[in-house]
Amino acid sequence: MPGWLKNAVFYEIYPQSFYDTNGDGIGDFNGIIEKLDYIRELGCNALWINPCFDSPFKDAGYDVRDYKKVAPRYGTNDDLYRLFEEAHKKGIHILLDLVPGHTSEEHPWFRESQKAENNEYTNRYVWTDHPFAPIKGYPYIGGESERGGVYLLNFFKCQPALNYGFLNCEEKWQLPPDHPDCIATREAMKDVMRFWLDHGCDGFRVDMAASLVKNDDEAKSGTCALWRNIREMLDEEYPEAAMVSEWGDPVKALNSAGFHMDFYLNRRGNGYNTLMRDYETGEDNSFFKKDGKGDITRFLNEYLPDYAATKEHGYYCMLTCNHDTLRPKYNLDDRELKLAYAFLFTMPGVPYLYYGDEIGMRYQELPTKEGGYHRTGSRTPMQWNAEKNAGFSDGSAEDLYLPVDLSAGAPDVAAQEMDANSLLNTVKALLRLRQEEEDLQADAGFEVVYAESGKLPFVYRRGNLLLALNPSLETVTAAADVGNRTVRFSIGKGNAEDGMITMEPQSFLVLK
């Protein structure tokens, strides 16, 4: 396990929307370099940068055309190497977004794979052996290639699936994972990883990590075996390199596949969803909604078994949001966000903060951009100040990647830095607390002290710290062994004495 993950706090950057230094309306690597001090002062010491490789951008860079070349819109390879170097000087690690499951249809590998004559890339992608043979259970495209077959897709039409094999082969054109051509695909992805690690990258967030081997079993044993092989390479050659999976199943991702981290992803009705985004049915029952009907046990009933089963193997990670999810400001006000972040940043695992969530950037209803569809509204430019284009770019508003939020009350960094009670300064205080208290870091112990269905507060222990949370508009109490602890940190008002914790409305308390 890379030692630096223990006290890591990640900041996710959507590079085209973070900071533009050349006036073309799109964020760039030099913009990230200029804002490294902001990120460090925020309390984050690691970055996850969304895909920045050469791409036609039909899926915002998740359609890779060249894994070893950065997209010119962000700069050059040398600019990215300089970003690694400058970040490391400030104690900041960087993960790149690895897309191993598919490429762009414009990737040279795929162009070669489309040819009728056999070559080393013929089986780099999944093809049937007949132009009118469907791929049962999978999306596919036919009629666009010289070779006589149709090819499998992972997502959009522009994203042909790379071939890592079929665990259970049902057709003669399906290859097993140990076929030399499937192994060649895996080794090609290792080569991509080595390239960036050798140039200063600190690891990868892995897109669609569970999807590589097709016709896999319920345990994902074929895909897990593939990732274990890659983990062995990292342990031997790059022991401080880290991987986080887009999986959302920590028992498989951490215990079986060998990832260092797995995200607790937002899925309708799951435990994470009940915390901040339980509004799909029309009534908001999110736990952190002050007037909602939230119930922390709906989260705990799912989280606790997974945490117990995986805590010795890796980190199950909380995130405020990501590029695929509606921002938490969609339904929570700043006070509710302060309490939600207090919880997320004091839980086990490695926390991830999505750019702009620290100031409460809003979700905007926007037309789709580069395959974003409903996700587009969470990918808008960072709001730095009240000047032109919210300080994101000196370019014209018409050239911006996406429009900035110009509505009344739109938050920005400069204004919140001047307000001691702002969401931004609360985030800074919470992350400073996490760095100062080892008992709040990734692998410190976690224990539920008080959590009853339909009741508050929620009281939990991290190491020797006692934490209590009341997101409601009522004053609530709970019995707890307070001992001789005193208040270390608070939002709102609460007190602990005579074996009882009393929490006033919308409050959070850390007792040491």
Residue pairs with C-beta under 8 A, 6 or more apart in sequence:
1 260
1 314
2 203
2 239
2 240
2 241
2 242
2 260
3 240
4 46
4 93
4 202
4 240
4 242
5 242
5 260
5 261
5 315
5 350
5 442
6 441
6 442
6 443
7 45
7 434
7 435
7 438
7 441
7 442
8 45
8 46
8 93
8 350
8 442
9 43
9 44
9 45
9 46
9 345
9 350
9 351
9 353
9 431
9 434
9 435
10 44
10 46
10 47
10 48
10 95
10 350
10 351
10 352
10 353
11 39
11 42
11 44
11 46
11 47
11 48
11 352
11 353
11 355
12 47
12 48
12 49
12 50
12 319
12 322
12 323
12 352
12 353
12 354
12 355
13 32
13 47
13 48
13 49
13 50
13 355
14 27
14 50
14 323
14 355
14 379
15 27
15 28
15 29
15 32
15 49
15 50
15 52
15 74
16 26
16 27
16 60
16 73
16 74
16 379
16 401
17 27
17 355
17 379
17 380
17 381
17 382
17 392
17 401
17 402
18 27
18 31
18 32
18 35
18 355
18 381
18 382
19 27
19 28
19 31
19 32
19 34
19 35
19 382
19 384
19 392
19 393
20 26
20 27
20 28
20 31
20 381
20 392
20 393
20 394
20 395
21 28
21 30
21 31
21 34
22 28
22 30
23 393
23 394
23 395
24 73
24 393
24 395
24 399
25 393
25 395
25 396
25 399
25 400
25 401
26 73
26 74
26 401
27 74
27 381
27 382
27 392
27 401
28 73
28 74
28 75
28 79
29 52
29 70
29 74
29 75
29 79
29 80
29 82
29 83
30 75
30 79
32 47
32 49
32 83
33 82
33 83
33 86
33 87
36 86
36 87
36 90
36 92
37 90
38 413
39 47
39 92
40 90
40 91
40 92
41 428
42 353
42 358
42 424
42 427
42 428
42 431
43 427
43 428
43 430
43 431
43 432
43 434
43 435
44 92
44 353
44 431
45 91
45 92
45 93
46 92
46 93
46 94
46 95
46 202
47 87
47 92
47 93
47 94
47 95
48 94
48 95
48 97
48 205
48 244
48 352
49 94
49 95
49 96
49 97
50 60
50 61
50 97
50 323
51 60
51 61
51 62
51 64
51 96
51 97
51 99
51 207
52 61
52 70
52 71
52 74
52 80
52 96
52 97
53 61
53 64
53 65
53 66
53 67
53 68
53 69
53 70
53 71
53 99
54 64
54 65
54 66
54 69
54 70
54 71
54 72
55 61
55 62
55 63
55 64
55 65
55 71
55 104
56 63
56 65
56 104
56 106
56 158
57 63
57 71
57 370
58 104
58 156
58 158
58 370
58 371
59 155
59 156
59 158
59 159
59 370
59 371
60 323
60 369
60 370
60 371
60 372
60 379
61 71
61 97
61 370
62 97
62 99
62 155
62 159
62 207
62 371
63 102
63 103
63 104
63 105
63 156
63 158
63 159
64 99
64 103
64 104
64 107
65 103
65 104
65 106
65 107
66 107
66 108
67 103
67 192
67 195
68 77
68 192
68 195
69 77
70 76
70 77
70 79
70 80
74 80
77 199
80 199
81 199
81 200
83 94
84 94
84 199
84 200
84 201
84 202
85 200
87 93
87 94
88 200
93 202
93 203
93 242
94 200
94 201
94 202
95 201
95 202
95 203
95 204
95 205
95 242
95 244
96 196
96 201
96 203
96 204
96 205
97 204
97 205
97 207
98 189
98 192
98 193
98 204
98 205
98 206
98 207
99 207
99 208
100 162
100 189
100 206
100 207
100 208
100 209
100 212
101 154
101 161
101 162
101 207
101 208
101 211
101 212
102 153
102 154
102 155
102 159
102 160
102 161
102 162
103 109
103 110
103 159
103 160
103 162
104 110
104 158
104 159
105 157
105 158
105 159
105 160
109 121
109 124
109 125
109 188
110 121
110 124
110 125
110 160
112 119
112 120
112 121
112 122
112 124
113 119
113 121
113 122
113 123
113 124
113 125
113 127
113 147
113 151
113 160
114 144
114 145
114 146
114 147
115 122
115 145
115 146
115 147
116 146
116 147
116 148
120 184
122 147
122 181
123 163
123 175
123 179
123 181
123 182
124 162
124 163
124 181
124 184
124 185
124 188
125 151
125 152
125 160
125 161
125 162
125 163
126 135
126 151
126 152
126 160
126 161
126 162
126 163
126 174
126 214
127 147
127 149
127 150
127 151
127 152
127 173
128 134
128 135
128 140
128 149
128 150
128 151
128 171
128 173
129 148
129 149
129 172
129 173
130 148
130 149
130 150
131 142
131 143
131 148
131 149
131 150
132 142
132 150
133 149
133 150
133 173
134 140
134 150
135 150
135 152
136 170
138 152
138 153
138 161
138 214
139 152
139 153
140 150
140 151
140 152
140 153
141 150
141 151
141 153
141 157
141 160
142 149
142 150
142 151
143 150
145 151
149 173
151 160
151 161
152 160
152 161
152 214
153 159
153 160
153 161
154 160
154 161
154 208
154 211
155 208
156 371
161 214
162 185
162 189
162 212
163 175
163 181
163 182
163 185
164 177
164 182
164 185
164 186
164 212
164 213
164 214
164 222
164 223
164 226
165 174
165 175
165 176
165 177
165 178
165 179
165 182
165 213
165 214
165 222
166 174
166 175
166 176
166 177
166 213
166 214
166 215
167 176
167 177
167 213
167 214
167 215
167 216
167 217
167 221
167 222
168 215
168 217
169 175
169 176
169 215
170 215
174 214
174 215
175 181
175 182
176 182
177 183
177 213
177 222
177 225
177 226
186 226
186 229
186 230
189 230
190 230
190 233
193 204
193 230
193 233
193 234
194 237
194 238
196 204
197 203
197 238
197 241
201 241
202 240
202 241
202 242
203 241
203 242
203 243
203 244
203 260
204 241
204 242
204 243
204 244
205 243
205 244
205 245
205 246
206 243
206 244
206 245
206 246
206 259
207 246
208 246
209 223
209 227
209 245
209 246
209 247
209 253
209 257
209 259
210 220
210 223
210 245
210 246
210 247
210 249
210 252
210 253
211 223
212 223
212 226
213 220
213 222
213 223
213 226
216 222
216 223
219 252
219 256
220 252
220 256
220 257
221 256
223 257
224 252
224 256
224 257
224 258
227 245
227 257
227 258
227 259
228 256
228 257
228 258
230 243
230 258
231 243
231 257
231 258
231 259
232 258
234 241
234 243
242 260
242 261
243 259
243 260
243 261
244 259
244 260
244 261
244 262
244 263
244 317
244 350
245 253
245 257
245 259
245 261
245 262
245 263
246 263
246 265
247 253
247 257
247 259
247 262
247 263
247 265
248 262
248 263
248 264
248 265
248 267
249 262
250 262
250 264
250 306
250 307
250 309
250 310
250 314
250 316
251 306
251 309
251 310
253 259
253 262
253 314
254 260
254 261
254 262
254 310
254 313
254 314
254 315
254 316
255 309
255 310
255 313
255 314
259 314
260 314
260 315
261 314
261 315
261 316
261 317
261 349
261 350
262 310
262 314
262 315
262 316
262 317
263 317
263 319
263 322
263 352
264 271
264 272
264 303
264 316
264 317
264 318
264 319
264 349
265 272
266 272
266 273
266 277
266 325
267 273
268 280
270 302
271 298
271 299
271 300
271 301
271 302
271 303
272 299
272 303
272 318
274 285
274 286
274 287
274 294
274 295
274 298
274 299
275 286
275 287
275 288
275 294
275 299
275 340
275 343
276 286
276 287
276 288
276 328
276 331
276 332
276 340
277 286
277 325
277 326
277 328
277 330
277 331
278 284
278 285
278 286
278 287
278 292
278 294
279 285
279 286
279 331
283 293
284 292
284 331
285 292
285 293
285 294
285 295
286 292
286 294
286 331
286 332
287 294
287 295
287 296
287 298
287 299
287 471
288 294
288 332
288 336
288 337
288 339
288 340
288 343
288 471
289 331
289 332
289 336
289 471
290 333
290 335
290 336
290 471
290 472
290 473
290 505
290 506
291 473
294 471
295 453
295 454
296 451
296 456
296 458
297 451
297 452
297 453
300 448
300 451
303 316
304 448
306 316
307 316
307 348
307 446
310 316
311 348
311 443
311 446
315 348
315 349
315 350
315 442
315 443
316 348
316 349
317 349
317 350
317 351
317 352
318 344
318 347
318 349
318 351
318 352
319 344
319 351
319 352
319 353
319 354
320 328
320 340
320 341
320 344
320 351
320 352
320 353
320 354
320 357
321 327
321 328
321 354
321 357
321 378
322 352
322 354
323 354
323 375
323 378
323 379
324 375
324 378
325 375
325 378
326 363
326 374
326 377
326 378
327 354
327 356
327 357
327 361
327 362
327 363
327 377
327 378
328 337
328 340
328 357
329 337
329 357
329 360
329 361
329 362
329 363
330 362
330 363
332 340
334 360
334 422
334 423
335 506
336 471
336 506
337 357
337 360
337 423
338 423
338 426
338 491
338 508
339 469
339 471
339 491
339 506
339 507
339 508
340 471
341 357
341 426
341 427
341 430
342 426
342 430
342 469
342 491
342 508
343 469
343 508
344 351
345 351
345 427
345 430
345 431
345 434
345 440
346 430
346 433
346 434
346 440
346 462
346 467
346 510
347 446
348 442
348 443
348 444
348 446
348 462
349 442
350 442
351 434
353 427
354 378
355 382
356 380
356 382
356 383
358 423
358 424
358 427
359 383
359 411
359 412
359 413
359 416
359 422
359 423
359 424
360 411
360 423
361 380
361 382
361 383
361 405
361 411
362 405
362 407
362 410
362 411
363 377
363 378
364 377
364 380
364 402
364 403
364 405
365 377
366 376
366 377
366 380
366 402
366 403
367 376
368 376
369 376
369 379
369 401
369 402
372 379
376 402
379 402
380 402
380 403
380 404
380 405
381 389
381 390
381 392
381 393
381 400
381 401
381 402
381 403
381 404
382 390
382 392
382 413
383 390
383 391
383 392
383 404
383 405
383 410
383 411
383 412
383 413
384 390
384 391
384 392
384 412
384 413
384 414
385 391
385 412
385 413
385 414
385 415
386 412
386 414
386 415
388 394
389 395
389 397
389 400
389 404
390 404
390 405
390 406
390 410
390 412
391 412
391 413
391 414
392 400
392 404
393 399
393 400
397 403
397 404
404 410
411 423
413 424
415 422
416 422
416 423
416 424
416 425
417 424
417 425
419 425
426 491
429 489
430 489
433 440
433 488
433 489
433 510
434 440
434 441
437 465
437 488
437 512
438 444
438 463
439 445
439 462
439 463
439 464
439 465
440 462
440 463
440 465
444 462
444 463
445 461
445 462
445 463
446 460
446 461
446 462
447 460
447 461
448 459
448 460
448 461
449 459
449 460
449 461
449 466
449 478
449 480
449 481
450 457
450 458
450 459
450 478
450 479
450 480
451 458
451 459
451 460
455 476
456 469
456 470
456 471
456 472
456 474
456 476
456 478
456 503
457 468
457 469
457 470
457 476
457 477
457 478
457 501
457 503
458 468
458 469
458 470
459 466
459 467
459 468
459 469
459 478
459 480
459 501
460 466
460 467
460 469
461 467
464 512
465 488
465 510
465 511
465 512
466 480
466 482
466 485
466 496
466 501
466 510
466 511
466 512
467 508
467 509
467 510
467 511
468 478
468 480
468 494
468 496
468 501
468 503
468 507
468 508
468 509
468 511
469 503
469 507
469 508
469 509
470 476
470 492
470 494
470 503
470 504
470 505
470 506
470 507
470 508
471 506
472 505
472 506
473 505
473 506
474 505
475 502
475 503
475 504
475 505
476 502
476 503
477 500
477 501
477 502
477 503
478 500
478 501
478 503
479 499
479 500
479 501
480 496
480 499
480 500
480 501
481 499
482 496
482 497
482 499
482 500
482 501
482 511
485 496
485 511
485 512
486 511
486 512
487 494
487 495
487 496
487 509
487 510
487 511
487 512
488 510
488 511
488 512
489 508
489 509
489 510
490 507
490 508
490 509
490 510
491 506
491 507
491 508
492 503
492 504
492 505
492 506
492 507
492 508
493 504
493 507
494 501
494 502
494 503
494 504
494 507
494 508
494 509
495 501
495 502
496 502
496 509
496 511
501 509
503 509
